[in-house]
Every structure is written in structure tokens, then in C-alpha cells.
Amino acid sequence: MKTKTILIKNSIIFTGGSSKKLLKGYDILIEDSKIKKIFKSASKNIKADKIINAEDKLIMPGFINVHMHFYSSFARGLNKINSSKDFVEVLNNLWWRLDKKLDYDAIYYSSMAALIQAIKKGTTTLIDHHASPFSIRGSLFEIEKAVRRCGLRACLCYEVSDRDGEKKALEGIKENYEFIKYSNEKNDNFIKSLFGLHASFTVSNKTLEIASDIGNSLNSGFHVHCAEAVSDQIDCQKKHKMRVVERFEKFSILGEKSILAHCVHINEKEKEILRRTQTQIAVNSQSNANNAVGISDIIGFSKKEILYGLGTDAMTVNMMEEIRAALWLCHLKNSNPSVGFPEVTKTLENNAKIASKYFEKIGEIKEGNFADIIIVDYIPTTPLKEDNFMGHLIFGISQSNIDTTIVNGNILMEKGKLNFIDEKEVARKSQETAKKIWNRF
């Protein structure tokens, strides 16, 4: 699975990260897990165990997804559900029925399905948010098995909720506690953890207080849905006489390691709280459009200097697809096709900044960083420069195939073929497991 030295030759490199350089005609030497050297092609005579000719291809950092639900893989094609007129009905008719049916085989194979697709789409790091209320204990460890088998990086959490009763909420708290302790002690760069909470409207003050005390005692950030639909704000104001972000601040859920997913219906005061507390936002444009809940204010987040990134909420693992949708929806929200381009495309850089809160030396191609690299089939038909790279990404690169995916110096996929996973066998077992889950509906 692992080659000691890999030489990628004759490439165009987009470094990503904060540098965002475009290097034409360069080679990359990978030694063990890290990028050892980046140099002009033919300027050095270097031998390597593995040589990849990247002529007529583009090299980029692996994509990062800052909000994902692996278990949602088993919703694909599921038609035993009633129509829903709003977001709460979507939760009741689909997601809260599905997550109750998940057993440990389903947790593992739904994760495998998502992770294999991630490799194929060049997504190398994912921040996941899991729920399985009748298979809670050990669920994050089951996902970890899948992540490690696929060779990717993932930050995991269990979504604590009172919707299935206090006992289940306490089990979720314990699962987070045990997995955070475990990942902190293991301290490798593949598996990290956050303390998961579902959303304000399904978590009581008692549960929130316990979760806050434990999560903060572990120096863990929190991963929670926030104001995805306006109903979340209505519930919070009715029950607690405050808005969702205010409630999370009251219970010390916010902070530089915490991620609030969605934030579709937050106001200016709440944005200011997020800025002041350095809390991160995960925007999920396609999911919000699919659920008809609204469009996150990416331009507003940028103006407030909030660190916002891009997730997929399990709609896809293809970050190039997601960034395109985010741009179209930003245009729609602002009724202006000429706004939002720099704010939306900045999510690639921001996702690397968010991931750096948990993982070391990823998200940018530079010497000394871990070799999380993708090779894309892309021959530009118009001039490709640093100042127009994002235009190529949105309108050209996004339509191209991922040729090779490398994580930590391991070649997970080469020339479109997975190197160490029998995709057909995983798909067969996944289908069998999904069928059993669906039969329980």
C-alpha cells in the first residue's frame, strides 16, 4: 500500500492553502508520508521507488469536507418514506427513521460507501457527524475502522440528542467522551474527534450542560447543527427566550475548535457572537436547497470575518460539485450574478484552516506537509494563471476526472482504480446490509 519514495513529474501544481501558487513544469518528491521537495522539472536527478508522469494533468491538495454524515449513504434510493412539506417533516419521515434502524454493520458499510466515493472524488479529509440511537456505544469506533481501512483522514463525533429520551442522550455523551479520550491518547493524524450535538431544538438544558462540562474538560470543540431551518430559532425563542447562537454561547459551546453547521437563519447579533468567539461555520448549500430551508449568507460571514467553510451534509462527497452549487445559490440569494465569487471560492482555503484546528500539516502542497495530493485530468484550453485559477476550477476543473488520490504518501487510487479495496465486494455487502435496514421500515 505504501511506497517509500514517490516522484510526480512534469506537473502543473496548484499549491492551495494560503499561498495559492500555480507552479508549471514542476516535480514533487514524496518521502514516506510527507512532501520532501518541490522543484523545477529536470533540475534534479532524483531516483524514486515509484514515478508518476503527471504531464497534461493538474496537481492539487486533496479536498476537505467540513460537515458530512456517512450514515446517509443508506438513504440513496430509499423510497419507503412519505412526502414532507417542511424540514421537521423531512427529519421525522426520513432521517430519524433511518438512524433508528442502523446497526453496526450498517454503520460500517454506509461509512465505507461514502469513503470510497470520497477517494474517487479526491476528498481526503472529512469531518463527520454521526447518529444511530439504537446502536450508540461503539458506533464511532466502527466508523474509525472504515476510515482506517480506506486510508483517509476523518474527525468524528456522535450527535447527542434528547429526541429519543434521556437514557439515549447520556449514551451519546458517553460515546463522545470515550472516543475523544481514545483519539486524544492515540494522537495520530488520521482520526480526530469533536463533541457532537444534534441541534438546539432537540437538546435540553440539562443535557447541554452535561455535554458542555465534559466537552470543555476534554478541551474538545463541539460540532452541532445551528439554525438550519427557521423552526430551530422559533423553538429556541419560545422555550428559552433567546436565539440559538445566544443559547450555545450561554452553555460554552462556542469557540475556535467548534463548528456550527448551516447557520442559515442567524441574525447580525449572532454573527457578531460567532466572530467574537472565533467559532467556525460549515455551509451546506446543496442540502439547504434540497430541504428548502434557505441559503446561508456567505457574503455576510465574510464581511464579519467569521471562518466559514464548505460541507456537503452528505448530499455528495464531491467538493467541486458543492462549490459550484454554493456559487449559484449565492448569486440567487443576492439577486446578482456578479457577487460572491471570491467569498465562495475562498472556502477551499478556509476548509484547510478549519481542518488545521484538528489535523497537522494538511491542506496545502508545500515541503514538510503531509502528502495529501490529488491528480486531476485537466488540459486547459484557455490560459491558466494564478489570477484566474478559480475560474478554471469552477468552470473546467470541476468537470474533470480525478486520476489519482494520495493520502499520507499512500496511493489510494491510481488511474481511476482503487489500489487496495475491492469496490465491487464492498458494494455487494453494502447492498445486502442496506436491504436489511430498508426492510425494517
C-alpha positions as CSV (number, residue, x, y, z in Angstrom):
1,M,0.0,0.0,0.0
2,K,2.8,2.4,0.8
3,T,5.9,3.3,-1.4
4,K,8.8,4.8,0.4
5,T,9.5,7.4,-2.3
6,I,7.2,8.7,-5.0
7,L,8.3,11.2,-7.7
8,I,5.4,13.0,-9.5
9,K,6.9,14.5,-12.7
10,N,6.1,17.2,-15.3
11,S,3.1,18.6,-13.4
12,I,1.2,21.8,-13.0
13,I,0.8,22.3,-9.3
14,F,-1.8,24.4,-7.5
15,T,-0.5,24.6,-4.0
16,G,-3.8,25.7,-2.4
17,G,-3.8,26.8,1.2
18,S,-2.9,30.4,1.9
19,S,-0.1,30.6,-0.7
20,K,-2.3,29.6,-3.7
21,K,0.6,29.4,-6.1
22,L,0.5,27.9,-9.6
23,L,3.7,26.1,-10.5
24,K,4.1,25.0,-14.1
25,G,6.6,22.3,-15.0
26,Y,7.4,21.1,-11.5
27,D,8.1,17.8,-9.8
28,I,7.2,16.7,-6.3
29,L,9.2,14.2,-4.3
30,I,7.3,12.4,-1.6
31,E,9.3,10.6,1.0
32,D,7.4,8.3,3.4
33,S,4.3,10.3,4.4
34,K,5.5,13.9,3.6
35,I,6.3,16.2,0.7
36,K,10.1,16.2,0.7
37,K,10.9,18.5,-2.2
38,I,9.2,20.6,-4.9
39,F,11.4,21.6,-7.7
40,K,11.6,22.6,-11.4
41,S,11.3,19.6,-13.7
42,A,14.6,18.1,-14.9
43,S,16.5,20.4,-12.5
44,K,17.4,17.5,-10.2
45,N,18.3,13.9,-11.0
46,I,16.3,12.0,-8.4
47,K,15.5,8.3,-8.3
48,A,12.4,7.1,-6.6
49,D,10.6,3.8,-5.9
50,K,7.6,5.0,-7.8
51,I,7.4,7.5,-10.7
52,I,4.2,9.1,-11.8
53,N,4.2,11.1,-15.0
54,A,1.7,13.9,-14.5
55,E,2.1,15.5,-17.9
56,D,-1.3,17.0,-19.1
57,K,-2.6,16.8,-15.5
58,L,-3.1,19.1,-12.6
59,I,-1.9,18.5,-9.1
60,M,-3.9,19.9,-6.1
61,P,-4.2,19.3,-2.4
62,G,-6.8,16.8,-1.5
63,F,-10.2,18.3,-0.9
64,I,-11.6,18.8,2.7
65,N,-15.3,18.4,3.7
66,V,-16.1,20.1,6.9
67,H,-19.6,18.7,7.5
68,M,-20.6,15.2,6.5
69,H,-22.9,12.3,7.6
70,F,-21.5,9.0,6.4
71,Y,-24.6,7.0,7.5
72,S,-26.7,9.0,5.0
73,S,-25.3,6.7,2.3
74,F,-28.1,4.3,3.1
75,A,-30.7,6.8,2.1
76,R,-29.8,6.6,-1.5
77,G,-32.7,5.2,-3.4
78,L,-34.8,4.7,-0.3
79,N,-38.5,5.3,-1.3
80,K,-40.4,4.0,1.7
81,I,-40.9,7.5,3.0
82,N,-43.8,10.0,3.0
83,S,-43.6,13.3,1.3
84,S,-42.6,16.2,3.5
85,K,-43.8,19.7,3.4
86,D,-41.1,21.2,5.7
87,F,-37.7,20.5,7.3
88,V,-39.1,19.0,10.5
89,E,-41.1,16.5,8.4
90,V,-38.0,15.6,6.5
91,L,-36.3,14.7,9.8
92,N,-39.3,12.7,11.1
93,N,-40.1,11.0,7.8
94,L,-36.6,10.1,6.7
95,W,-33.6,10.8,8.9
96,W,-35.0,10.0,12.3
97,R,-36.5,6.8,10.9
98,L,-33.3,5.8,9.2
99,D,-30.9,6.4,12.0
100,K,-33.0,4.3,14.4
101,K,-32.6,1.3,12.1
102,L,-28.8,1.4,11.9
103,D,-26.9,-1.5,13.4
104,Y,-23.1,-1.9,13.5
105,D,-22.9,-3.5,10.1
106,A,-24.9,-0.6,8.6
107,I,-22.7,2.0,10.3
108,Y,-19.6,0.3,8.9
109,Y,-20.8,-0.2,5.3
110,S,-22.5,3.1,5.0
111,S,-19.2,4.7,6.0
112,M,-17.3,2.5,3.6
113,A,-19.7,3.6,0.8
114,A,-19.1,7.3,1.5
115,L,-15.4,6.9,2.0
116,I,-14.8,5.0,-1.3
117,Q,-16.7,7.7,-3.2
118,A,-14.5,10.3,-1.3
119,I,-11.4,8.7,-2.7
120,K,-12.8,8.7,-6.2
121,K,-13.7,12.4,-6.0
122,G,-10.4,13.5,-4.4
123,T,-11.8,14.3,-0.9
124,T,-9.1,13.2,1.5
125,T,-10.3,14.7,4.9
126,L,-13.8,14.7,6.2
127,I,-15.5,16.0,9.4
128,D,-18.4,13.6,10.1
129,H,-21.4,13.9,12.3
130,H,-23.0,10.5,13.3
131,A,-26.3,9.3,14.7
132,S,-27.6,5.8,15.4
133,P,-29.7,6.0,18.6
134,F,-30.2,2.2,18.9
135,S,-26.5,1.4,18.2
136,I,-24.7,4.2,20.1
137,R,-22.0,2.6,22.1
138,G,-19.0,1.8,19.9
139,S,-20.5,3.4,16.8
140,L,-17.6,5.9,16.4
141,F,-15.1,3.1,16.7
142,E,-17.0,1.2,14.0
143,I,-16.7,4.3,11.7
144,E,-13.0,4.5,12.6
145,K,-12.4,1.0,11.3
146,A,-13.8,2.1,7.9
147,V,-11.8,5.3,7.8
148,R,-8.6,3.5,8.6
149,R,-9.3,0.8,6.0
150,C,-9.8,3.4,3.4
151,G,-6.7,5.4,4.4
152,L,-8.4,8.8,4.7
153,R,-8.5,11.3,7.5
154,A,-11.7,11.9,9.5
155,C,-12.8,13.9,12.5
156,L,-15.7,12.0,14.2
157,C,-18.4,12.8,16.7
158,Y,-21.8,11.4,17.9
159,E,-24.8,13.7,17.8
160,V,-26.2,13.9,21.3
161,S,-30.0,14.4,21.3
162,D,-32.9,14.2,23.8
163,R,-35.3,13.2,21.0
164,D,-35.1,9.5,22.0
165,G,-35.1,10.1,25.7
166,E,-32.6,10.9,28.5
167,K,-31.0,7.5,28.5
168,K,-30.1,7.8,24.8
169,A,-28.8,11.3,25.4
170,L,-26.5,10.0,28.2
171,E,-25.3,7.1,26.0
172,G,-24.4,9.6,23.3
173,I,-22.5,11.7,25.8
174,K,-20.6,8.7,26.9
175,E,-19.8,7.7,23.4
176,N,-18.3,11.1,22.7
177,Y,-16.4,11.1,25.9
178,E,-14.8,7.7,25.3
179,F,-14.0,8.4,21.7
180,I,-12.5,11.8,22.4
181,K,-10.3,10.3,25.2
182,Y,-9.3,7.5,22.9
183,S,-8.4,9.7,20.0
184,N,-6.6,12.2,22.2
185,E,-4.5,9.4,23.7
186,K,-3.8,7.8,20.3
187,N,-2.9,11.3,18.9
188,D,-2.3,10.2,15.3
189,N,-3.0,12.4,12.2
190,F,-5.8,10.2,10.7
191,I,-8.5,10.1,13.4
192,K,-9.6,13.1,15.4
193,S,-12.7,13.9,17.4
194,L,-15.2,16.6,18.4
195,F,-18.1,16.5,20.8
196,G,-21.3,16.1,18.8
197,L,-24.7,17.6,19.5
198,H,-27.7,17.5,17.2
199,A,-29.3,20.9,17.4
200,S,-30.7,23.3,19.9
201,F,-34.3,22.2,19.4
202,T,-33.6,18.6,20.4
203,V,-31.2,19.2,23.3
204,S,-32.4,20.1,26.8
205,N,-30.7,22.5,29.1
206,K,-29.7,19.6,31.3
207,T,-28.1,17.6,28.5
208,L,-26.5,20.7,27.1
209,E,-24.9,21.5,30.5
210,I,-23.5,18.0,30.9
211,A,-22.2,17.9,27.4
212,S,-20.6,21.3,27.8
213,D,-18.9,20.4,31.1
214,I,-17.5,17.1,29.7
215,G,-16.5,18.5,26.2
216,N,-14.8,21.5,27.7
217,S,-13.0,19.4,30.3
218,L,-11.5,17.4,27.4
219,N,-10.6,20.6,25.6
220,S,-12.8,19.4,22.7
221,G,-14.6,21.6,20.3
222,F,-18.3,20.9,19.5
223,H,-20.0,20.0,16.2
224,V,-23.7,21.0,16.1
225,H,-26.4,22.0,13.7
226,C,-27.4,25.6,14.1
227,A,-30.5,27.4,12.7
228,E,-30.7,25.1,9.7
229,A,-34.4,25.9,9.4
230,V,-36.2,28.9,10.9
231,S,-38.1,26.4,13.1
232,D,-34.9,26.0,15.2
233,Q,-34.9,29.7,16.0
234,I,-38.7,29.7,16.7
235,D,-38.3,26.8,19.1
236,C,-35.3,28.4,21.0
237,Q,-37.1,31.7,21.4
238,K,-40.3,30.0,22.6
239,K,-38.6,27.7,25.1
240,H,-35.5,29.7,26.2
241,K,-36.3,33.3,25.4
242,M,-33.1,33.7,23.3
243,R,-31.8,32.8,19.9
244,V,-29.8,29.7,19.1
245,V,-26.3,31.2,19.0
246,E,-27.0,33.0,22.2
247,R,-28.0,29.8,23.9
248,F,-24.9,28.0,22.6
249,E,-22.8,30.8,24.0
250,K,-24.6,30.7,27.4
251,F,-23.6,27.0,27.6
252,S,-20.0,27.5,26.4
253,I,-20.4,25.5,23.2
254,L,-18.8,28.1,21.0
255,G,-15.1,28.6,20.4
256,E,-12.3,28.3,17.9
257,K,-12.5,24.5,17.8
258,S,-16.3,24.4,17.4
259,I,-18.2,24.0,14.2
260,L,-21.8,25.2,13.7
261,A,-23.3,23.6,10.6
262,H,-25.7,25.6,8.3
263,C,-26.4,28.9,10.2
264,V,-29.0,29.7,7.5
265,H,-31.2,31.7,9.9
266,I,-28.9,33.6,12.2
267,N,-29.0,37.4,12.5
268,E,-26.3,40.1,12.7
269,K,-26.1,39.9,16.5
270,E,-25.5,36.1,16.3
271,K,-22.9,36.6,13.6
272,E,-21.1,39.0,15.8
273,I,-21.1,36.4,18.6
274,L,-19.5,33.9,16.3
275,R,-16.9,36.4,15.2
276,R,-16.0,37.3,18.8
277,T,-15.8,33.7,19.9
278,Q,-13.9,32.6,16.7
279,T,-16.5,29.9,16.1
280,Q,-16.5,28.2,12.7
281,I,-19.4,27.8,10.3
282,A,-19.9,24.9,7.9
283,V,-22.0,26.0,4.9
284,N,-24.0,23.2,3.2
285,S,-25.6,24.8,0.1
286,Q,-27.0,21.9,-1.8
287,S,-28.6,20.3,1.3
288,N,-30.2,23.6,2.3
289,A,-31.6,24.0,-1.2
290,N,-32.8,20.4,-1.2
291,N,-34.6,20.8,2.1
292,A,-35.9,24.2,1.0
293,V,-34.7,25.9,4.2
294,G,-32.9,28.8,2.7
295,I,-29.4,29.9,1.7
296,S,-26.5,30.7,4.1
297,D,-25.2,34.3,4.0
298,I,-21.6,33.6,2.8
299,I,-21.0,37.2,1.9
300,G,-22.2,38.3,5.3
301,F,-20.0,35.7,7.0
302,S,-17.0,37.0,5.1
303,K,-17.7,40.6,5.9
304,K,-17.9,39.7,9.6
305,E,-14.6,37.9,9.3
306,I,-16.1,34.6,10.5
307,L,-14.2,31.5,9.5
308,Y,-16.7,29.7,7.2
309,G,-16.0,26.5,5.3
310,L,-17.9,24.2,2.9
311,G,-19.5,20.9,3.9
312,T,-21.9,18.7,1.9
313,D,-24.2,17.4,4.6
314,A,-24.0,14.0,2.7
315,M,-25.5,15.3,-0.5
316,T,-22.2,14.4,-2.2
317,V,-18.6,13.9,-1.4
318,N,-17.6,15.8,-4.5
319,M,-16.4,19.2,-3.2
320,M,-16.1,20.6,-6.7
321,E,-19.8,20.0,-7.3
322,E,-20.6,21.6,-3.9
323,I,-18.5,24.7,-4.5
324,R,-20.3,25.3,-7.9
325,A,-23.7,24.9,-6.2
326,A,-22.6,27.3,-3.4
327,L,-21.7,29.9,-6.0
328,W,-25.0,29.6,-8.0
329,L,-27.0,29.9,-4.8
330,C,-25.0,32.9,-3.6
331,H,-25.9,34.6,-6.8
332,L,-29.6,33.7,-6.3
333,K,-29.7,34.8,-2.7
334,N,-28.3,38.2,-3.6
335,S,-30.2,38.5,-6.9
336,N,-26.8,39.4,-8.5
337,P,-24.8,37.1,-10.8
338,S,-21.7,39.2,-10.2
339,V,-21.3,38.8,-6.5
340,G,-19.9,36.0,-4.2
341,F,-17.1,34.5,-6.4
342,P,-14.2,35.4,-4.1
343,E,-16.2,34.6,-1.0
344,V,-17.3,31.2,-2.2
345,T,-14.0,30.1,-3.7
346,K,-12.3,31.1,-0.5
347,T,-13.9,28.1,1.1
348,L,-11.1,25.9,-0.3
349,E,-8.6,27.9,1.7
350,N,-10.9,28.2,4.7
351,N,-11.6,24.4,4.8
352,A,-7.8,23.9,5.2
353,K,-7.8,26.4,8.0
354,I,-10.7,24.6,9.8
355,A,-9.1,21.2,9.3
356,S,-5.8,22.6,10.7
357,K,-7.6,23.0,14.1
358,Y,-7.6,19.2,14.3
359,F,-5.0,17.8,11.9
360,E,-1.4,18.7,11.3
361,K,0.2,20.0,8.1
362,I,-2.5,19.3,5.6
363,G,-4.5,21.3,3.0
364,E,-1.5,22.8,1.2
365,I,1.1,21.4,-1.1
366,K,4.4,22.5,0.4
367,E,7.6,21.0,1.6
368,G,7.2,19.4,5.0
369,N,3.4,18.9,4.8
370,F,1.8,15.5,4.6
371,A,1.4,14.2,1.1
372,D,-2.4,14.5,0.7
373,I,-2.4,15.1,-3.1
374,I,-4.8,14.6,-6.0
375,I,-4.0,14.4,-9.7
376,V,-6.7,15.7,-12.0
377,D,-7.1,15.1,-15.7
378,Y,-7.1,18.6,-17.0
379,I,-5.7,20.2,-20.1
380,P,-6.6,23.8,-20.0
381,T,-8.0,25.2,-23.3
382,T,-7.5,28.8,-22.2
383,P,-4.6,30.5,-20.4
384,L,-4.3,29.1,-16.9
385,K,-2.7,31.6,-14.4
386,E,-2.7,32.2,-10.7
387,D,-5.2,35.1,-11.0
388,N,-7.7,33.0,-13.0
389,F,-7.3,29.6,-11.4
390,M,-10.6,29.7,-9.5
391,G,-12.4,30.4,-12.8
392,H,-10.8,27.3,-14.2
393,L,-11.8,25.4,-11.1
394,I,-15.5,26.4,-11.2
395,F,-16.0,26.1,-15.0
396,G,-13.4,23.5,-16.1
397,I,-11.5,21.5,-13.5
398,S,-14.8,20.7,-11.7
399,Q,-15.9,18.8,-14.8
400,S,-12.7,16.7,-15.0
401,N,-11.9,13.3,-13.6
402,I,-9.7,12.5,-10.6
403,D,-6.9,10.3,-11.8
404,T,-5.0,9.6,-8.6
405,T,-5.6,10.2,-4.9
406,I,-2.7,10.1,-2.4
407,V,-3.1,10.4,1.4
408,N,-0.1,10.5,3.7
409,G,2.1,9.2,0.9
410,N,-0.2,6.2,0.3
411,I,-1.6,5.9,-3.3
412,L,-5.2,5.1,-2.6
413,M,-6.3,5.3,-6.2
414,E,-4.3,5.4,-9.4
415,K,-5.6,6.0,-12.9
416,G,-9.1,5.8,-11.5
417,K,-8.7,2.4,-9.9
418,L,-8.7,1.8,-6.2
419,N,-5.5,0.1,-5.1
420,F,-6.4,-1.9,-2.0
421,I,-10.1,-2.1,-1.7
422,D,-12.4,-4.4,-3.7
423,E,-15.1,-1.9,-4.5
424,K,-17.4,-4.4,-6.0
425,E,-17.2,-6.6,-2.9
426,V,-17.8,-3.7,-0.6
427,A,-20.8,-2.6,-2.8
428,R,-22.2,-6.2,-2.6
429,K,-22.1,-6.3,1.2
430,S,-23.3,-2.7,1.4
431,Q,-26.4,-3.5,-0.7
432,E,-27.2,-6.6,1.4
433,T,-26.9,-4.6,4.6
434,A,-29.0,-1.7,3.2
435,K,-31.7,-4.1,2.1
436,K,-32.0,-5.4,5.7
437,I,-32.2,-1.9,7.0
438,W,-34.8,-0.9,4.5
439,N,-36.9,-4.0,5.3
440,R,-37.2,-2.6,8.8
441,F,-39.1,0.5,7.6
